[in-house]
Amino acid sequence: MDAGEMCLRASRESIGIRFRLADSGPDPALARAMRDEVSGAVGVSGAYDPPRGEEDAGRLTVEGVHGKVDWLVGTFDAFLEYVEERARKRDGRRIVAEKTISSDVGEMMTCRLLEADRPGPDKVSVWRSCAWADAGAVAQVTWGVPPSEASDVDEWDLEAFAAETADVRDAVQQDAEP
């Protein structure tokens, strides 16, 4: 990696003061899936526990691949396709809303609301997810929506979630060592 590229580190002990690292490690399956798109692909993942009193929202997860991303659009599309298909197969998650947001520095971010049917009193589980791509990483943040708020899924502001995701992105990206 060039000295100016960013490196994804989903192993930070905390994200701000709210989330604490619960688990992190390499993600070889994701790295293999993206090796044609990202030179020197290294898959990483991290799960962060929510603060006390917000446990029903579930964990915030960060997953992605860092390496050299030569073609942002193609790599980003391949990543989104991979994580969407994996979520659909894993637990039937489906996209119910989507918005693509561009930053001032040219990074792309796509944010989605995802749902999956569940047995029990909370018939539907809902997640917010934002993914981004830059010269050194392609990644996503996924965050559960508390069951008490899941029925208001149409009212979720994906641009506001993109801003929260940008904070998480800044926390897990570090300057790559030269």
Disulfide bonds with the S-S distance in Angstrom:
Cys111-Cys130 1.96
